[in-house]
Amino acid sequence: MRNRVKIARIEKGNLTQTELAKKVGITRQTLNLIEAQKYNPSLKVCLLLSKYLEKGLDELFWLEESE
């Protein structure tokens, strides 16, 4: 699964990882792993990120053809 969380976070007003992580109830380290494409978040976290960043799920997350 790929994502555009980092881009959306910056577009939202240049939020820090710490600020966004706090808003959605995860650690900064977890958000860092999500943005680095090294961790696939739960559906709940995806929905919370989508809601706070004001982006649709399909704008933030997608599957690569090979997945």
N, C-alpha and C positions, 0 to 999 in steps of 0.2 A: 504494500500500500504506500502510495506517495502522498505528500501534502504540501500545502502552501501556507501553513500556519505562521511561519516567520514573516513572510511578506504581508499577510493580513494583519499581524501584530504591529508591524511598523506603520502600515497604512492607517491603522486605528488611532494614531497619534503618537507614534514612536514609543509605545509601551515597553517597559523592560520585561524580561522573562519573569522576574520576581513579581512584578505587578500583575501580569496576566495569570500566572500560576496561582497567586493568592485569590484572584477573582473566581477562578474555576475550582479551587479546592485541591490542587495538586502541588507537588514540590517544584521548585525551579529546576532541579536536576531531571525530573520527569519531563518537564516541558522542553528542556534542552535535548533530551533523547528523542522526543517526538519531532522536533524541528530538524534534527540531524538524520531523520529517517531510520533510526535505530530501535524504535519502540512503537508498536501499534497500540494506540490507546483503546480503552473500552468504548462501547457505543455511548455510554453516559458522558464520558469526557469529551468525545467528539461532538455530541449535542451541546454541551456547555460551551465549548470553544466556539462552535458555530453561532450560538446565541449571543455570546458576549462580543464576538468579532463582527457580528451582523453580516454573516456570509452564509450561503446555503451549504449544506454538507457536501454537495457535489462540487462546489467552488473550492472547498478546503481539502477534501480527500478524494482519491480515485485509485483504481487498480490499474496496474500496467498490463499490457496485452499478455505478457508471459506469465502473469500471476494466475 
